[in-house]
Amino acid sequence: MMRARLQSRDIWTHGGGWPLPDLLRSALASLLLLGKHNRPVYFASPWITDFDLFDNRFRDYAALFPRLAEHPWIRFSDYVALLSANFDVRLLTTDNDRSSAFMSTASLKAAPRVSCRLGDSKFHEKGILAPSFYIEGSMNITHHGVRVRGEKVVYHSVAGDGVPPKIAAAYLEFDRHWKTLG
């Protein structure tokens, strides 16, 4: 058994490009392959919107999204809804029109295990935390954050068995914040 260790990579997007969308697609798709898990997946951003996440024009993601196999694009809300079949999905955001519109999408309203908590106007945490990785940095979880703005994120990936201290600490902080907003 190999002890868990963390591997990290910095991603810089100087006003757009493909490194960040590619990283998100790869990391998020990997969660769909894990099966049921007892740790939640957190999406934290002052603004969260719906956007095209998976380019399925050539059916590259049809096996992961059989119900949406014929759709040319898989939206972020459709991904979150599917992810909630195996994980508790927790959204941390602020009370604003953009995040409210995202939470009102039909696929999220029908999702079994998606919940949202709202921080005050000073809330500015940004990240995606899952059992197998942690993405932290300047990116809002929006079309502009993922595809347009210049962003810097750090992708921490878990290698081996167990939970590296960085992931454990992030879960402690996200869980604490989740409880204080409850």
ZIZI-V315283 format. One record per pair of residues at least 24 apart in sequence whose C-alpha atoms are under 10 Angstrom apart, sorted by the first residue. I is the first residue (numbers start at 0). J is the second residue. If there is no record, write none. Layout:
i=<I/I>
j=<J/J>
This chain:
i=<0/0/0/1/1/1/1/2/2/2/2/2/2/3/3/3/3/3/3/3/3/4/4/4/4/4/4/4/4/4/4/4/4/5/5/5/5/5/5/5/5/5/5/5/5/5/5/6/6/6/6/6/6/6/7/7/7/7/7/7/7/7/8/8/8/8/8/8/9/9/9/9/9/9/9/9/10/10/10/10/10/10/10/11/11/11/11/11/12/12/12/12/12/12/12/12/12/12/13/13/13/13/13/14/14/14/14/14/14/14/14/15/15/15/15/15/15/15/15/16/16/16/16/16/17/17/17/18/18/19/19/19/19/19/19/19/19/20/20/20/20/20/20/20/21/21/21/22/22/23/23/23/23/23/23/24/24/24/25/26/26/26/26/26/26/26/26/27/27/27/27/27/27/27/27/28/28/28/28/28/29/29/29/30/30/30/30/30/30/30/31/31/31/31/31/31/31/31/31/32/32/32/33/33/33/33/34/34/34/34/35/35/35/35/35/35/36/36/36/36/36/36/37/37/37/37/38/38/38/38/38/38/38/38/39/39/39/39/39/39/39/39/39/39/39/39/39/40/40/40/40/40/40/40/40/40/40/40/40/40/40/40/40/40/40/41/41/41/41/41/41/41/41/41/41/41/41/41/41/41/41/41/41/42/42/42/42/42/42/42/42/42/42/42/42/42/42/42/42/42/43/43/43/43/43/43/43/43/43/43/43/43/43/43/43/43/43/43/43/44/44/44/44/44/44/44/44/44/44/44/44/44/44/44/44/44/45/45/45/45/45/45/45/45/45/45/45/45/45/45/45/45/45/45/45/46/46/46/46/46/46/46/46/46/46/46/46/46/46/46/46/46/47/47/47/47/47/47/47/47/47/47/47/47/47/47/47/47/47/47/48/48/48/48/48/48/48/48/48/48/48/48/48/48/48/48/49/49/49/49/49/49/49/49/49/49/49/49/49/50/50/50/50/50/50/50/50/50/50/50/51/51/51/51/51/51/51/52/52/52/52/52/52/53/74/75/75/75/75/76/76/76/76/76/76/76/76/76/77/77/77/77/77/78/78/79/79/79/79/79/80/80/80/80/80/80/80/80/80/81/81/81/81/81/82/82/82/82/83/83/83/83/83/83/84/84/84/84/85/85/86/86/86/86/87/87/87/87/88/88/88/88/88/89/89/89/89/89/89/89/89/90/90/90/90/90/90/91/91/91/91/91/91/91/91/91/91/91/91/91/92/92/92/92/92/92/92/92/92/92/93/93/93/93/93/93/93/94/94/94/95/97/98/98/101/115/115/115/116/116/116/116/116/116/117/117/117/118/118/118/118/119/124/125/126/126/126/126/126/127/128/128/128/128/128/129/129/129/129/129/130/130/130/130/130/130/130/131/131/131/131/131/131/131/131/131/132/132/132/132/132/133/133/133/133/133/135>
j=<159/160/161/158/159/160/161/158/159/160/161/162/163/157/158/159/160/161/162/163/164/155/156/157/158/159/160/161/162/163/164/165/166/131/132/133/154/155/156/157/158/159/162/163/164/165/166/132/154/155/156/157/158/163/132/133/134/153/154/155/156/157/134/152/153/154/155/156/134/135/136/151/152/153/154/155/134/136/150/151/152/153/154/149/150/151/152/153/138/144/145/146/147/148/149/150/151/152/147/148/149/150/151/143/144/145/146/147/148/149/150/143/144/145/146/147/148/149/150/145/146/147/148/149/145/146/147/145/146/138/144/145/146/150/151/152/154/51/52/53/142/144/145/146/52/53/145/134/154/52/53/127/134/145/154/52/53/54/53/127/129/131/132/133/134/154/156/52/53/78/79/82/127/129/132/53/60/63/78/82/63/131/132/82/85/86/129/130/131/132/63/64/78/81/82/83/84/85/86/63/82/85/85/86/130/131/82/84/85/86/82/83/84/85/86/87/84/85/86/87/129/130/85/86/87/130/85/86/87/88/128/129/130/170/83/85/86/87/88/89/112/113/128/129/130/170/174/79/82/83/86/87/88/89/90/113/127/128/129/130/131/132/133/170/173/86/87/88/89/90/91/114/115/126/127/128/129/130/133/170/173/174/177/79/88/89/90/91/92/115/124/125/126/127/128/129/134/139/140/173/89/90/91/92/93/115/116/122/123/124/125/126/127/128/135/138/139/140/173/90/91/92/93/98/118/122/123/124/125/126/127/137/138/139/140/141/91/92/93/94/95/97/98/117/118/119/120/121/122/123/124/125/139/140/141/91/92/93/94/95/96/97/98/99/101/123/125/138/139/140/141/144/75/90/91/92/93/95/96/97/98/99/100/101/102/139/140/141/142/144/75/76/96/97/98/99/100/101/102/104/139/140/141/142/143/144/74/75/76/77/97/98/100/101/102/104/140/141/142/74/75/76/77/101/140/141/142/143/145/146/75/76/77/78/141/142/146/76/77/78/142/145/146/78/106/101/140/141/142/101/102/103/104/105/106/107/108/110/104/105/106/107/110/106/107/106/107/110/112/113/105/106/107/108/109/110/111/112/113/106/107/110/111/112/110/111/112/113/107/110/111/112/113/114/110/111/112/113/111/112/111/112/113/129/111/112/113/114/112/113/114/115/129/113/114/115/116/128/173/174/177/114/115/116/117/127/177/115/116/117/118/122/123/124/125/126/173/176/177/180/116/117/118/119/120/122/123/124/125/140/117/118/119/120/121/122/123/118/119/120/120/141/140/141/141/177/180/181/176/177/178/179/180/181/177/180/181/176/177/179/180/180/173/152/152/153/154/169/173/154/155/166/169/170/173/156/157/166/169/170/156/157/161/162/166/167/170/155/156/157/158/159/161/162/163/166/156/157/158/165/166/157/165/166/169/170/169>
